[in-house]
Amino acid sequence: MARQIDLNADVGEGDPESDNALLALVSSANVACGLHAGNPHTMRATLALAVKQGVAIGAHPGYDDRTNFGRRPMQLSAAEIKDLILYQLGAFEAIARAAGAIGNHVKPHGALYNQAETDGALAEAIVNAVRAFDPNLRLVGRAGSAMAGAAAAAGHPFTPEAFADRRYRADGSLVSRSQPGAVLTDPEEVARQVRSLVTQGEVVASDGSHLPIAFETLCLHGDTPGSALLAVRIREELNALGVTVSAPPSPGGSSLRP
């Protein structure tokens, strides 16, 4: 059973009240970089709060599609993906430095993340873009995904992720948000999934089968209804299991925590 785990949340996406509560409970924050959500002001405010709370920070780049919150699939060339990622990482780094912090990781958002789970060319383009920016910047994604494979092929640091608040299909992908029950909002249901992940290394998929999940970080979406209450329940469950919550070391082995 895991004894230490990173708990991450997507923040800076338009709900500062939830962000304030979440950043007191998680160990890593994935901060929206201004395209699918957020803007320079929200990035600065979110990063400043994360630093104050001692939370490791990471960039959360998405498609330039604010209307659909970056959750509509797009087809871009490798060069366009590189520009998309570099633009957002550059903005993130500038504001993070001004807040006295360094980026710990990068986690693609929404459709960019989901498409890269199976699209090898897209996954490779994402890895190449991140490596062009910083070859030590950890990439976060699902174990066994095309993104994990592309990172391994390039020798790029990768952290496998599991989801506390999403229903899985039997093939390891996430149930589409358009389907009922895709997002878990009941605190006890979320706690059961977390318990199963930590103690058994598996989740119960939508068809009732038991799906093995390899992970080192656990995600809670900031825009899930009641996310702050869910985070409290997750921390309670982890504490009851004797699991400590802490972020992986930042690039170069230094810690972002003051």
Phi, psi and chi 1 to 4 in degrees:
 res  aa     phi    psi   chi1   chi2   chi3   chi4
   1 MET       -  139.6 -173.0  179.4   80.9      -
   2 ALA   -63.0  139.0      -      -      -      -
   3 ARG  -111.8  -15.0  -70.5  -62.1  178.5 -175.2
   4 GLN  -138.0  137.3  179.3  -81.9  -33.9      -
   5 ILE  -146.7  149.0 -164.9  171.5      -      -
   6 ASP   -92.4  133.6  177.8   41.9      -      -
   7 LEU  -113.3  116.1  178.8   60.5      -      -
   8 ASN  -116.0  155.5   77.6   79.1      -      -
   9 ALA  -140.6  146.4      -      -      -      -
  10 ASP   -84.9  122.2  -56.5  -24.6      -      -
  11 VAL  -134.0  175.6  -67.0      -      -      -
  12 GLY    72.8   25.7      -      -      -      -
  13 GLU  -109.3   14.7  -64.8  178.5  -36.5      -
  14 GLY   121.1    2.3      -      -      -      -
  15 ASP  -129.9   80.4 -172.9   -9.5      -      -
  16 PRO   -61.5  -29.9   18.2  -30.0      -      -
  17 GLU   -64.6  -45.3 -174.7  175.3  -18.8      -
  18 SER   -65.6  -40.1  -69.2      -      -      -
  19 ASP   -58.7  -43.7  -71.4   -8.0      -      -
  20 ASN   -58.4  -42.6  -71.7  -16.0      -      -
  21 ALA   -71.4  -42.3      -      -      -      -
  22 LEU   -65.6  -40.0  -75.4  170.4      -      -
  23 LEU   -68.9  -12.6  -71.5  170.1      -      -
  24 ALA   -86.4   -5.8      -      -      -      -
  25 LEU  -122.2  -22.8  -64.4  163.0      -      -
  26 VAL   -97.1  168.7  -59.3      -      -      -
  27 SER  -106.6  -18.5   47.8      -      -      -
  28 SER  -137.4  143.4  -67.9      -      -      -
  29 ALA  -123.2  131.8      -      -      -      -
  30 ASN  -102.1  109.2  -42.5  -52.1      -      -
  31 VAL   -98.5  123.7 -177.7      -      -      -
  32 ALA   -57.0  139.5      -      -      -      -
  33 CYS  -106.2   19.6  -62.7      -      -      -
  34 GLY    99.8   -4.8      -      -      -      -
  35 LEU  -101.8  -62.7  -68.3 -171.9      -      -
  36 HIS   -71.9  -27.3   76.9  -85.5      -      -
  37 ALA  -164.6  162.0      -      -      -      -
  38 GLY    84.8  175.8      -      -      -      -
  39 ASN  -159.7  176.7   55.6   51.0      -      -
  40 PRO   -55.6  -37.6  -29.5   36.9      -      -
  41 HIS   -66.9  -46.7  170.8   71.4      -      -
  42 THR   -67.3  -34.2   61.0      -      -      -
  43 MET   -63.1  -46.4  -70.1  174.3   69.7      -
  44 ARG   -62.4  -47.1  179.4 -172.8   58.5   76.0
  45 ALA   -64.9  -41.5      -      -      -      -
  46 THR   -67.9  -43.5  -55.5      -      -      -
  47 LEU   -65.6  -39.8  -74.9  166.2      -      -
  48 ALA   -61.9  -41.4      -      -      -      -
  49 LEU   -68.4  -38.7 -177.0   58.8      -      -
  50 ALA   -62.0  -43.5      -      -      -      -
  51 VAL   -62.4  -42.9  169.8      -      -      -
  52 LYS   -60.4  -36.5 -179.3 -179.7  178.1 -179.3
  53 GLN   -86.0   -2.6  -66.4  -74.7    3.4      -
  54 GLY    72.2   29.7      -      -      -      -
  55 VAL   -95.5  135.2  172.9      -      -      -
  56 ALA   -66.7  142.3      -      -      -      -
  57 ILE  -114.7  146.7   56.9  168.9      -      -
  58 GLY  -143.6  156.7      -      -      -      -
  59 ALA   -83.0  145.0      -      -      -      -
  60 HIS  -126.5   71.3 -165.5   39.9      -      -
  61 PRO   -77.2  144.5   30.0  -35.7      -      -
  62 GLY  -137.2 -177.8      -      -      -      -
  63 TYR   -66.7  152.7  -75.3  129.2      -      -
  64 ASP   -79.5   77.1 -173.7    4.9      -      -
  65 ASP  -152.1   68.7 -179.3   24.7      -      -
  66 ARG   -62.8  -33.7 -169.0  173.8  -67.1  -96.1
  67 THR   -57.3  -40.0  -58.9      -      -      -
  68 ASN  -105.8   16.7  -63.3  -69.9      -      -
  69 PHE    55.8   30.5 -162.9   59.4      -      -
  70 GLY    68.3   16.7      -      -      -      -
  71 ARG  -106.3    8.4  -72.9 -177.8  172.4  148.5
  72 ARG   -97.7  125.1  178.4  175.0   62.9   87.9
  73 PRO   -58.4  142.6  -24.9   35.0      -      -
  74 MET  -133.0  159.2  -59.0  179.8   73.8      -
  75 GLN  -118.9  105.0  -57.4  -61.8  -35.9      -
  76 LEU  -120.4  153.4  -58.5 -179.0      -      -
  77 SER   -73.2  166.2   68.1      -      -      -
  78 ALA   -59.3  -38.8      -      -      -      -
  79 ALA   -66.1  -38.7      -      -      -      -
  80 GLU   -68.4  -37.5  -70.9  171.0  -38.4      -
  81 ILE   -64.1  -42.8  -69.6  -65.4      -      -
  82 LYS   -60.3  -46.2 -175.4  174.8 -176.6  178.4
  83 ASP   -63.4  -42.1  -69.2  -16.4      -      -
  84 LEU   -59.2  -46.7  179.1   80.6      -      -
  85 ILE   -70.3  -47.3  -60.8  -68.3      -      -
  86 LEU   -62.4  -38.2  -71.2  176.3      -      -
  87 TYR   -59.3  -44.9  178.1   84.0      -      -
  88 GLN   -76.2  -38.1  -67.1  176.2   82.1      -
  89 LEU   -65.2  -36.7  -68.0 -176.4      -      -
  90 GLY   -64.3  -44.1      -      -      -      -
  91 ALA   -63.5  -43.6      -      -      -      -
  92 PHE   -60.5  -47.6  172.3   85.2      -      -
  93 GLU   -63.1  -41.4 -178.1 -173.5   45.0      -
  94 ALA   -61.5  -45.1      -      -      -      -
  95 ILE   -73.3  -35.7  -63.4  174.7      -      -
  96 ALA   -63.2  -43.6      -      -      -      -
  97 ARG   -61.7  -40.4  -77.3 -173.7  176.0 -177.7
  98 ALA   -64.5  -26.1      -      -      -      -
  99 ALA   -87.9   -0.7      -      -      -      -
 100 GLY    81.9   29.9      -      -      -      -
 101 ALA  -133.8  165.4      -      -      -      -
 102 ILE  -122.0  147.2   16.0  173.6      -      -
 103 GLY   -68.9  139.0      -      -      -      -
 104 ASN  -100.9  -27.1 -160.7   49.1      -      -
 105 HIS  -164.2  173.4   62.8  -82.6      -      -
 106 VAL  -136.8  134.2   55.1      -      -      -
 107 LYS  -131.7  113.1  174.4 -173.9  166.9 -178.3
 108 PRO   -59.7  154.1  -23.7   34.4      -      -
 109 HIS  -106.7  147.3  166.6   79.8      -      -
 110 GLY    54.5 -127.8      -      -      -      -
 111 ALA   -63.7  -31.4      -      -      -      -
 112 LEU   -61.9  -43.6 -175.6   61.5      -      -
 113 TYR   -66.3  -50.2 -178.8  109.6      -      -
 114 ASN   -64.5  -42.4  -67.8  -25.6      -      -
 115 GLN   -64.6  -37.8  -74.1  178.5  -93.6      -
 116 ALA   -72.4   -7.0      -      -      -      -
 117 GLU   -69.7  -30.0  -72.4 -151.1  -38.1      -
 118 THR  -123.4  -17.3   56.5      -      -      -
 119 ASP   -92.3  102.7 -174.2  -29.7      -      -
 120 GLY   -62.2  -39.6      -      -      -      -
 121 ALA   -66.0  -41.8      -      -      -      -
 122 LEU   -65.6  -44.2  174.9   58.1      -      -
 123 ALA   -58.5  -44.0      -      -      -      -
 124 GLU   -64.0  -39.3 -176.7  178.2   -5.6      -
 125 ALA   -64.2  -39.5      -      -      -      -
 126 ILE   -64.7  -47.2  -69.6  171.7      -      -
 127 VAL   -60.8  -44.2  169.8      -      -      -
 128 ASN   -62.8  -38.1  -72.1  -18.4      -      -
 129 ALA   -66.4  -44.5      -      -      -      -
 130 VAL   -64.2  -40.8  174.3      -      -      -
 131 ARG   -66.0  -34.6  -71.9 -174.1   66.8   75.6
 132 ALA   -65.0  -31.0      -      -      -      -
 133 PHE   -81.3  -48.9 -177.1   80.1      -      -
 134 ASP  -163.1  109.1 -178.0  -10.3      -      -
 135 PRO   -68.4   -7.2   23.7  -33.4      -      -
 136 ASN  -102.5   -1.8  -64.4  -48.8      -      -
 137 LEU   -79.3  114.3 -169.9   60.9      -      -
 138 ARG   -62.0  139.8  -70.6 -174.3  -58.2  103.8
 139 LEU  -102.6  134.9 -177.2   61.9      -      -
 140 VAL  -108.5  131.6  176.1      -      -      -
 141 GLY  -168.7 -176.3      -      -      -      -
 142 ARG   -81.1  137.3 -175.6  173.1   62.6   82.9
 143 ALA   -60.8  139.0      -      -      -      -
 144 GLY    82.5   -1.3      -      -      -      -
 145 SER   -81.9  168.3   64.8      -      -      -
 146 ALA   -61.5  -32.8      -      -      -      -
 147 MET   -65.8  -40.7 -154.5  154.5   41.1      -
 148 ALA   -63.3  -40.8      -      -      -      -
 149 GLY   -65.7  -41.2      -      -      -      -
 150 ALA   -66.2  -38.7      -      -      -      -
 151 ALA   -65.1  -43.2      -      -      -      -
 152 ALA   -62.4  -42.0      -      -      -      -
 153 ALA   -63.7  -32.0      -      -      -      -
 154 ALA   -91.8   -4.3      -      -      -      -
 155 GLY    69.3   31.2      -      -      -      -
 156 HIS   -97.4  138.1 -170.1   82.1      -      -
 157 PRO   -60.6  135.1   15.1  -25.5      -      -
 158 PHE  -139.7  136.9 -177.4   84.5      -      -
 159 THR  -117.2  117.0  -60.7      -      -      -
 160 PRO   -73.5  143.9   25.4  -32.0      -      -
 161 GLU  -124.5  146.4  173.5  178.5   57.1      -
 162 ALA  -123.4  161.0      -      -      -      -
 163 PHE  -113.6  128.5  -66.8   90.8      -      -
 164 ALA   -79.6  -27.9      -      -      -      -
 165 ASP  -117.5   20.5   57.9  -10.2      -      -
 166 ARG  -128.9  144.9  -67.6  -63.1  -52.3  -84.3
 167 ARG   -85.4  137.9 -179.1   76.7   65.1 -154.6
 168 TYR   -98.7  149.6  -76.2   82.5      -      -
 169 ARG   -85.8  167.2  -66.9 -167.8 -178.1   98.7
 170 ALA   -65.3  -22.3      -      -      -      -
 171 ASP   -86.9    2.1   65.5   -2.9      -      -
 172 GLY    95.7  -10.7      -      -      -      -
 173 SER   -80.5  168.3   63.5      -      -      -
 174 LEU   -89.8  142.6  -60.5  177.6      -      -
 175 VAL   -62.8  135.2  172.7      -      -      -
 176 SER   -56.9  139.8  170.6      -      -      -
 177 ARG   -61.0  -17.6  -73.5  177.0  176.7  -90.3
 178 SER   -76.4  -10.9   63.9      -      -      -
 179 GLN   -96.0  142.3  -59.2  -61.2  -47.4      -
 180 PRO   -59.8  139.7  -21.0   31.7      -      -
 181 GLY    79.7    5.5      -      -      -      -
 182 ALA   -67.8  -34.0      -      -      -      -
 183 VAL  -107.8  126.4  179.2      -      -      -
 184 LEU   -88.3  121.7  -51.7 -177.1      -      -
 185 THR  -120.0  -10.4   58.1      -      -      -
 186 ASP   -82.4  123.3  176.7   69.4      -      -
 187 PRO   -55.9  -37.4  -26.4   35.6      -      -
 188 GLU   -73.2  -33.7  -66.0  -48.2  -50.7      -
 189 GLU   -67.1  -41.1 -171.8  173.8   19.4      -
 190 VAL   -63.4  -42.7  168.6      -      -      -
 191 ALA   -61.8  -39.4      -      -      -      -
 192 ARG   -63.9  -40.4  -77.7 -166.5  -62.2  -87.2
 193 GLN   -67.0  -41.3  179.8  146.2  -56.8      -
 194 VAL   -62.0  -45.1  168.3      -      -      -
 195 ARG   -60.0  -43.4 -171.4 -176.6  -44.5  124.7
 196 SER   -64.8  -41.0  179.0      -      -      -
 197 LEU   -62.8  -45.4  -79.3  164.0      -      -
 198 VAL   -74.4  -42.3  171.5      -      -      -
 199 THR   -89.8  -31.6   61.7      -      -      -
 200 GLN  -113.3  -14.6  -54.6  -63.1  -34.8      -
 201 GLY    67.9   33.3      -      -      -      -
 202 GLU  -153.5  165.4   64.8 -179.0   26.5      -
 203 VAL  -128.1  161.9  -63.2      -      -      -
 204 VAL   -90.2  116.7  177.1      -      -      -
 205 ALA   -75.2  173.3      -      -      -      -
 206 SER   -61.9  -24.3   56.6      -      -      -
 207 ASP   -93.8    6.4   65.9   -7.7      -      -
 208 GLY    90.5   -6.6      -      -      -      -
 209 SER   -76.5  160.6   62.0      -      -      -
 210 HIS   -98.4  120.8  -70.6 -109.4      -      -
 211 LEU  -110.3  116.7  174.8   70.7      -      -
 212 PRO   -66.5  136.9  -18.1   31.7      -      -
 213 ILE  -131.0  120.6  -58.6  -75.5      -      -
 214 ALA   -92.3  129.8      -      -      -      -
 215 PHE  -157.3  155.7   71.9  102.5      -      -
 216 GLU  -125.5  -15.2  -64.7  173.6   16.8      -
 217 THR  -134.0  146.0 -175.5      -      -      -
 218 LEU  -116.9  128.2 -172.2   63.1      -      -
 219 CYS  -104.3  138.9  174.3      -      -      -
 220 LEU  -124.2  124.8  172.0   65.4      -      -
 221 HIS   -75.6  131.8  -69.2   88.0      -      -
 222 GLY   -65.2  -24.4      -      -      -      -
 223 ASP   -94.7    4.5   65.6  -29.9      -      -
 224 THR   -68.0  131.5  -65.3      -      -      -
 225 PRO   -53.8  129.7  -27.6   35.9      -      -
 226 GLY    72.3   27.6      -      -      -      -
 227 SER   -58.2  -37.1   58.4      -      -      -
 228 ALA   -64.7  -41.6      -      -      -      -
 229 LEU   -66.4  -37.1  -68.7  176.6      -      -
 230 LEU   -63.7  -39.9  -64.3  179.6      -      -
 231 ALA   -63.1  -40.9      -      -      -      -
 232 VAL   -60.2  -45.0  170.0      -      -      -
 233 ARG   -66.7  -37.9 -174.7   65.0 -173.2   88.5
 234 ILE   -62.6  -44.8  -69.6  169.1      -      -
 235 ARG   -63.6  -38.6  -70.0  -63.3  -60.5 -101.4
 236 GLU   -61.5  -43.3  -71.1  173.6  -13.1      -
 237 GLU   -66.5  -44.3 -169.6   64.1   29.0      -
 238 LEU   -63.4  -40.4  -67.1  174.2      -      -
 239 ASN   -63.0  -42.1 -176.4   62.2      -      -
 240 ALA   -63.8  -29.1      -      -      -      -
 241 LEU   -86.7   -1.9  -66.8  169.5      -      -
 242 GLY    76.2   25.8      -      -      -      -
 243 VAL  -101.1  128.0  177.1      -      -      -
 244 THR   -88.4  150.5   59.5      -      -      -
 245 VAL  -110.4  119.8  173.6      -      -      -
 246 SER  -157.7  152.0   61.9      -      -      -
 247 ALA   -81.4  151.6      -      -      -      -
 248 PRO   -63.2  160.1  -16.8   30.0      -      -
 249 PRO   -63.3  149.8   21.1  -31.2      -      -
 250 SER   -75.6  169.9   61.1      -      -      -
 251 PRO   -52.4  135.5  -28.3   35.6      -      -
 252 GLY    86.4   -2.5      -      -      -      -
 253 GLY    88.3   -2.5      -      -      -      -
 254 SER   -80.5  161.8   61.7      -      -      -
 255 SER  -105.1  141.2  174.0      -      -      -
 256 LEU   -80.0  -15.5  -76.0  175.2      -      -
 257 ARG   -76.5  134.4  -67.7  179.0  174.7  -88.2
 258 PRO   -70.5      -   23.0  -30.5      -      -
